[in-house]
Amino acid sequence: MPNNEFGDFQTPIELARALVDTLPRRQWTRVLEPTCGVGNFLSVVGESHPDAERVGIEVQPEYAAAASTFGRIVTASIFDFDLVRDIAWTSDPGPTLVVGNPPWVTNSQLSVLGSSNRPTRVNTGNARGIDAITGSSNFDIAEFIWIKLLTEFADRPVTVAMICKTQVARNILLHCARHGLPITGSSLRPIDAKKWFDAGVDACWFVVELGTGATDHTAQVYPSMDALHPGTRIGVVDGQLVADVDAYERSNQFDGISPLMWRQGIKHDASAVMELAENDGPRTKLGASVDVEKDFLFPLFKCTDVYRDKLRVVSRWMIVPQSHTGDDTAQLADSAPKLWKYLTDNATALDGRKSSIYRSRARFCIFGVGPYTFAPYKIAISGFHKVPQFRMVGPYDGRPAVFDDATYLLPFEDPAACAVAQALLTGQEATDLIAALAFWDSKRPVTKKLLQRIDLSAIARATDRRALRDRARAVHQDSSSIDQAIDNFTIRS
């Protein structure tokens, strides 16, 4: 269990042993475990390297006392410690291993817990504005420790191997590339954080080699903790972190700017009011019939519907009271009195929405609405699911479909252009680029930023025209309009 003041998870000895077994076979002469806790990593390394000088740093005296069985423990805060000056090694310089499991919390979480064991804020991420003055208020403690270790040991041949959140490992790789830290190799192995720590996060065993060889800001990614061979490589290419370096090398010519603007679905934070079930007419989730003007009811599909291709039958409706987020909803009292009554009858839920985005806005307002919302044809994709599925969605009985805010969309007036866009997005070129850019273990692996990098025009110019036409005709039969749509994509810039 974690210590609440310090945010630590003590590493089970079985896990420490399994992870150390994956390290390069070297005769370590010095071993350091920062934030060592009870010293489980020092203990495990001592089993195979009994003659190595082992040092731990631990701020909690009771932990330091327990760890002292396995090495010399310095009772101090890592944040106030100079790793080069203050350790006072007694052994001759040699292969050095830094190993451990730093705290899995952010600076602000420690602040909420009332902990004084926090680093001084520094602008390590080149933040701008107020963040540059104060330092980010919510940086990850483990990330701070990683940066401290790699910076202070940058001129020495040191291997750093620690458990951390997977996102921290990615951030560190990007930081090292942007700041020129001399990484000569690194690797990442997934850890089942739920099993070992009862923690609902993506975690990994991240190993970084510092030295004087050729700099390499890519990391071998192993498919499991004990896998013998890596599956992919993540790395920094042209200043940007990519999820699959090899896939990116095949598809980087399509990494640019989309000629079309991706949009996000509608955000309202009041599903019980704004989303209605279709059951012989629109009804609330409790089954009550809802009578509002039909002009404000639209077929609704959620991201899971898009992913699973459950788009043939309308099972939900969404109330869309605005054409633009800035519209004054008060005029609905005259133009749509039944809708206005429904909204005011549910004012407690709508006025009580907690998000600050609704403050100083029109009453009952929504977000993610504009002319694109009412386009008859759309390409839609879920932001949450791990396999990208682009769907072409047309109108239902003349009503354009709308989507929740976990869905991204491209709007079209012309079905042929929509069909060509789907053909481009489902081809191998776009598939490889998405595989290169998307981190599928993220909560929302597909984002607007990622989609906006897919240069559909570049893909159109590189794709065999006949194959592209055939894929587009699978969803729209008019060959002449398909050809014109392909031409339009080809000449866009």
C-alpha positions in Angstrom: 0.0 0.0 0.0 1.2 3.5 -0.7 2.3 5.8 2.1 -0.1 8.8 1.7 2.3 11.5 2.6 5.0 10.3 0.2 3.0 8.6 -2.5 5.2 5.5 -2.6 4.4 1.9 -3.6 6.8 -0.5 -2.1 8.0 -2.9 -4.8 7.2 -6.6 -4.1 10.4 -8.6 -3.9 9.2 -11.0 -6.6 8.6 -8.2 -9.0 12.0 -6.6 -8.2 13.7 -9.9 -8.8 11.9 -10.4 -12.2 12.8 -6.9 -13.4 16.4 -7.1 -12.4 16.7 -10.3 -14.3 15.9 -8.4 -17.5 18.9 -6.1 -17.2 22.0 -6.3 -19.2 24.5 -8.8 -17.8 27.2 -6.5 -16.3 29.4 -6.6 -13.3 28.0 -3.7 -11.5 30.4 -2.1 -9.0 28.1 0.6 -7.8 24.4 0.4 -7.2 22.2 3.3 -6.2 18.5 3.1 -5.2 17.0 6.6 -4.8 13.8 6.7 -2.8 14.7 3.2 -1.8 11.9 2.5 0.7 12.7 -0.8 2.5 15.4 -1.5 0.0 13.9 -4.4 -2.0 15.9 -3.5 -5.2 19.1 -3.2 -3.2 18.4 -6.6 -1.7 17.8 -8.3 -5.1 20.8 -6.8 -6.8 22.9 -7.8 -3.8 22.0 -11.5 -4.5 23.8 -11.4 -7.8 26.4 -8.7 -7.0 27.3 -9.2 -3.4 30.6 -7.2 -3.8 29.0 -4.2 -5.4 28.8 -1.0 -3.3 25.1 -0.5 -2.6 23.7 2.9 -1.5 20.1 3.9 -0.9 18.6 7.3 -0.4 15.4 7.4 1.8 13.7 10.3 3.6 11.6 8.2 6.0 13.7 7.0 8.9 11.8 3.8 9.5 12.2 2.7 5.9 15.9 3.7 6.0 16.4 1.5 9.0 14.8 -1.5 7.2 16.8 -0.9 4.1 20.1 -0.6 5.9 20.3 -4.4 6.0 21.1 -4.3 2.2 23.4 -1.4 1.9 24.5 2.0 3.2 21.5 4.3 3.5 21.6 8.1 3.4 18.6 9.5 5.2 17.8 12.5 3.0 15.3 13.9 0.5 16.3 13.1 -3.1 15.1 16.6 -4.0 17.8 18.3 -1.9 20.5 15.8 -2.7 23.4 16.3 -5.1 23.9 12.8 -6.6 27.5 13.4 -7.7 28.7 15.3 -4.7 26.8 13.9 -1.7 26.9 10.1 -2.2 30.6 9.8 -1.2 31.3 6.4 -2.9 34.1 4.4 -1.3 34.6 2.0 -4.3 36.5 2.8 -7.5 34.5 4.1 -10.4 33.0 1.4 -12.6 29.7 0.2 -14.1 27.0 1.9 -12.1 23.3 0.9 -11.8 20.6 3.2 -10.6 17.5 1.2 -9.9 14.2 1.8 -8.1 10.6 2.7 -8.0 10.1 6.5 -7.4 6.7 7.9 -6.2 3.8 7.6 -8.6 2.1 10.9 -7.7 2.1 14.5 -8.9 3.4 17.5 -7.0 -0.2 18.8 -6.6 -1.3 15.4 -5.2 1.4 15.6 -2.5 0.3 19.1 -1.8 -3.3 18.0 -1.2 -2.0 15.2 1.1 -0.1 17.9 3.1 3.3 16.4 2.3 6.4 18.6 2.7 8.5 16.1 0.7 8.2 17.9 -2.6 10.7 19.4 -5.1 11.1 23.1 -5.7 9.3 24.0 -8.9 11.6 24.5 -11.8 10.8 25.2 -15.5 12.1 21.9 -16.8 9.6 21.7 -19.6 10.2 25.1 -21.2 6.8 26.3 -20.2 5.6 29.8 -21.1 3.7 32.5 -19.3 2.7 31.9 -15.7 3.9 28.3 -15.8 7.4 29.5 -16.7 7.4 31.7 -13.6 5.9 29.3 -11.1 6.7 26.0 -12.6 3.9 23.6 -13.6 1.7 23.0 -10.5 1.0 19.4 -11.5 4.3 17.8 -12.6 4.9 14.2 -11.9 7.3 13.5 -9.0 8.9 10.5 -10.8 9.4 12.6 -13.9 11.3 15.1 -11.8 13.5 12.4 -10.3 14.2 10.9 -13.7 15.3 14.3 -15.0 17.5 14.9 -12.0 19.2 11.5 -12.3 19.8 11.8 -16.1 21.0 15.4 -15.8 23.4 14.8 -12.9 24.8 11.6 -14.3 24.9 12.8 -17.9 28.7 12.7 -18.1 29.1 9.2 -16.6 28.4 5.6 -17.9 25.3 4.9 -15.9 22.4 2.6 -16.4 19.1 3.9 -14.9 16.3 1.3 -14.5 13.1 2.2 -12.7 9.4 1.5 -12.5 7.3 4.4 -13.6 4.1 5.4 -15.4 4.4 4.7 -19.1 3.6 8.3 -19.9 6.5 9.4 -17.7 8.8 7.2 -19.7 7.6 8.8 -22.9 8.0 12.3 -21.5 11.5 11.5 -20.4 12.5 10.2 -23.8 11.2 13.4 -25.4 12.9 15.5 -22.7 16.3 13.8 -23.3 16.0 14.4 -27.1 15.1 18.1 -26.7 17.8 18.8 -24.1 20.5 16.7 -25.8 21.1 14.2 -22.9 23.4 11.5 -24.1 21.2 8.4 -24.1 22.9 5.5 -26.0 20.0 3.1 -25.7 16.7 2.5 -23.8 14.0 0.0 -23.4 10.5 -0.3 -22.0 8.6 -3.3 -20.6 5.0 -3.2 -19.5 4.1 -3.9 -15.9 0.7 -5.0 -14.6 0.2 -2.2 -12.1 -3.1 -3.6 -11.1 -1.7 -6.9 -10.2 1.4 -5.7 -8.4 0.3 -2.4 -6.9 -3.5 -2.4 -7.2 -3.1 0.8 -9.2 -5.2 1.7 -12.2 -2.4 3.2 -14.4 -0.2 2.1 -17.3 3.2 1.4 -15.8 6.5 0.1 -17.2 10.1 -0.9 -16.4 12.1 1.8 -18.1 15.8 1.3 -18.7 18.1 4.1 -20.0 21.8 3.8 -20.8 23.9 6.9 -20.5 27.4 7.0 -22.0 29.7 8.3 -24.7 28.5 6.2 -27.6 26.2 7.3 -30.4 23.1 9.1 -29.1 19.9 7.2 -29.6 16.6 8.7 -28.6 14.5 5.6 -29.4 13.4 2.9 -27.0 12.8 -0.8 -27.7 9.3 -1.7 -26.5 8.9 -5.3 -25.3 5.4 -6.8 -25.5 5.6 -8.2 -22.0 7.6 -7.9 -18.8 9.6 -11.1 -19.6 9.6 -11.1 -23.4 13.0 -12.0 -25.0 12.6 -9.7 -28.0 11.2 -6.2 -28.5 8.1 -5.7 -30.7 8.3 -2.1 -31.7 10.3 1.1 -31.1 9.1 4.4 -29.8 11.2 7.4 -30.3 11.7 11.1 -31.1 11.7 11.9 -34.8 12.1 15.5 -36.0 11.4 16.7 -32.4 8.2 14.8 -32.0 7.5 11.6 -30.1 6.2 8.8 -32.3 4.7 5.5 -31.1 6.2 3.3 -33.8 9.4 4.5 -35.4 9.4 1.9 -38.1 5.8 2.6 -39.1 6.6 6.3 -39.1 9.5 5.7 -41.5 7.1 4.1 -43.9 4.5 6.8 -43.6 6.2 10.1 -42.7 5.5 11.7 -46.1 1.8 11.7 -45.1 2.5 13.5 -41.8 1.5 17.1 -42.4 -1.7 19.1 -42.1 -5.1 17.8 -43.0 -6.7 19.9 -45.8 -10.0 19.5 -43.9 -10.8 20.5 -40.3 -11.6 17.7 -37.9 -14.3 18.5 -35.4 -15.4 17.0 -32.1 -18.9 15.8 -31.2 -21.3 17.7 -29.0 -20.6 18.2 -25.3 -23.5 18.9 -22.9 -22.7 17.2 -19.6 -26.4 16.4 -19.1 -27.2 13.1 -20.8 -30.3 12.4 -18.7 -31.8 15.6 -20.2 -30.3 16.1 -23.6 -30.2 12.4 -24.7 -33.4 10.6 -25.4 -34.1 6.9 -26.2 -36.1 6.0 -29.3 -39.1 3.9 -28.2 -42.2 4.7 -30.2 -41.0 8.3 -30.1 -38.3 10.1 -28.0 -38.3 9.2 -24.3 -36.2 10.0 -21.2 -34.1 7.2 -19.7 -37.0 6.7 -17.2 -39.4 6.1 -20.0 -41.3 9.4 -20.0 -42.4 10.6 -23.4 -40.8 13.9 -24.6 -42.7 16.3 -26.8 -40.4 19.0 -28.3 -40.2 20.6 -31.7 -38.7 18.1 -34.2 -36.3 20.7 -35.6 -34.2 20.4 -32.4 -34.1 16.5 -32.4 -31.2 14.8 -34.2 -30.2 11.1 -34.5 -27.5 10.5 -31.9 -24.6 8.0 -32.1 -22.0 7.5 -29.4 -18.4 6.6 -29.9 -19.1 2.9 -29.2 -21.8 2.9 -31.8 -19.2 4.3 -34.3 -16.6 1.8 -33.3 -19.0 -1.2 -33.5 -20.7 0.1 -36.6 -24.1 0.2 -35.0 -25.2 3.0 -37.2 -28.1 1.5 -39.3 -30.9 2.1 -36.8 -31.6 5.2 -34.7 -31.9 4.2 -31.1 -31.2 7.6 -29.5 -31.9 11.3 -30.1 -30.1 14.4 -28.9 -31.7 17.7 -28.2 -29.6 20.4 -29.9 -30.9 23.8 -28.8 -28.3 25.9 -30.6 -26.8 26.2 -34.1 -23.7 27.9 -32.6 -22.4 27.8 -29.0 -22.9 31.6 -28.8 -26.6 31.5 -29.7 -29.0 33.1 -27.2 -31.2 30.3 -26.0 -33.7 32.7 -24.5 -35.3 33.1 -27.9 -36.5 29.5 -27.7 -39.3 30.7 -25.4 -41.0 32.1 -28.5 -39.6 30.1 -31.4 -39.8 26.6 -29.7 -42.0 26.9 -26.7 -42.3 23.1 -26.1 -38.5 22.8 -26.1 -38.2 25.8 -23.8 -40.6 24.2 -21.4 -38.7 20.9 -21.4 -35.4 22.7 -20.7 -36.8 24.9 -17.9 -38.5 21.8 -16.4 -35.1 20.3 -16.2 -33.3 23.5 -15.2 -31.9 22.0 -12.0 -29.8 19.5 -13.9 -28.8 21.9 -16.6 -28.0 24.8 -14.4 -26.1 22.6 -12.0 -23.5 21.4 -14.6 -20.2 21.6 -12.8 -17.8 22.4 -15.7 -16.7 26.0 -15.7 -17.1 26.2 -19.5 -20.8 26.8 -19.0 -20.3 29.9 -16.8 -21.1 33.2 -18.4 -22.7 31.4 -21.3 -26.3 31.3 -22.6 -28.5 29.2 -20.3 -28.8 25.5 -21.4 -25.9 26.0 -23.9 -23.9 23.2 -25.4 -20.4 23.0 -27.0 -19.1 21.4 -30.1 -21.9 22.8 -32.3 -21.6 24.8 -35.5 -22.5 24.5 -39.2 -20.4 21.3 -39.4 -22.9 19.7 -36.9 -25.7 19.9 -39.5 -23.7 18.7 -42.5 -25.6 15.7 -44.0 -22.6 13.4 -44.4 -19.8 12.8 -42.0 -16.7 10.6 -41.4 -16.7 9.6 -37.7 -14.2 7.9 -35.5 -14.1 7.0 -31.8 -11.4 8.7 -29.8 -11.5 6.0 -27.1 -11.1 2.7 -28.9 -7.8 1.0 -29.6 -8.5 0.1 -33.2 -9.2 3.0 -35.6 -12.5 2.6 -37.4 -13.6 5.3 -39.8 -17.3 5.3 -40.6 -19.2 7.1 -43.3 -22.5 8.3 -41.8 -25.3 9.9 -43.9 -28.6 11.4 -42.9 -31.6 9.6 -41.4 -34.9 10.6 -42.9 -33.3 13.8 -43.9 -31.9 14.5 -40.4 -28.1 14.7 -40.0 -26.6 12.5 -37.4 -24.9 14.0 -34.4 -22.2 12.5 -32.1 -21.0 12.6 -28.5 -17.8 14.4 -27.6 -15.8 11.2 -27.5 -16.2 11.1 -31.3 -14.3 13.1 -34.0 -15.8 13.9 -37.4 -15.2 15.4 -40.8 -18.3 17.1 -42.2 -19.3 17.0 -45.9 -22.2 18.3 -48.0 -21.2 15.9 -50.9 -21.5 12.2 -50.4 -18.8 11.5 -53.0 -16.3 13.6 -51.2 -17.2 11.8 -48.0 -16.7 8.4 -49.6 -13.3 9.4 -51.0 -12.3 10.7 -47.6 -13.2 7.3 -46.0 -11.3 5.5 -48.7 -8.2 7.6 -48.0 -8.5 7.2 -44.2 -8.9 3.4 -44.4 -6.0 2.8 -46.8 -2.6 1.5 -45.7 -1.0 4.9 -45.9 -3.2 6.4 -43.2 -3.3 3.2 -41.2 0.5 3.1 -41.0 0.7 6.8 -40.0 -1.9 6.4 -37.3 -0.1 3.3 -36.0 3.1 5.4 -35.8 1.5 8.3 -33.9 -1.1 6.8 -31.6 -0.3 5.4 -28.2 -3.0 2.9 -27.8 -2.7 2.5 -24.0 -3.7 6.2 -23.6 -7.2 6.9 -22.3 -8.0 8.7 -25.5 -5.5 7.4 -28.1 -7.2 9.1 -31.1 -7.2 12.9 -30.7 -8.0 15.9 -32.9 -4.3 16.8 -32.9 -3.4 13.3 -34.3 -6.1 13.4 -36.9 -5.2 16.8 -38.1 -1.7 15.5 -39.0 -3.1 13.1 -41.6 -2.5 14.9 -45.0 -5.3 13.4 -47.1 -4.1 15.3 -50.2 -0.6 13.7 -49.9 -2.2 10.3 -49.5 -4.5 11.0 -52.5 -1.5 11.8 -54.7 0.4 8.7 -53.6 -2.5 6.2 -53.9 -3.3 4.2 -56.9 -6.3 6.0 -58.4 -8.2 2.9 -59.5 -7.8 1.3 -56.1 -9.0 4.5 -54.4 -12.0 4.7 -56.8 -13.0 1.1 -56.1 -12.9 1.7 -52.3 -14.9 4.9 -52.5 -17.5 3.2 -54.8 -18.1 0.6 -52.2 -20.0 3.2 -50.3 -21.1 5.6 -53.1 -21.8 4.4 -56.6 -21.6 7.5 -58.7 -18.3 7.1 -60.6 -18.2 10.6 -62.1 -18.7 12.3 -58.8 -16.1 10.0 -57.2 -13.6 11.0 -59.9 -14.2 14.7 -59.3 -13.9 14.2 -55.6 -10.5 12.4 -56.0 -9.4 15.3 -58.2 -10.4 17.8 -55.6 -8.4 16.0 -52.9 -5.4 15.7 -55.2 -5.1 19.4 -55.9 -5.8 20.5 -52.3 -2.8 21.9 -50.3 
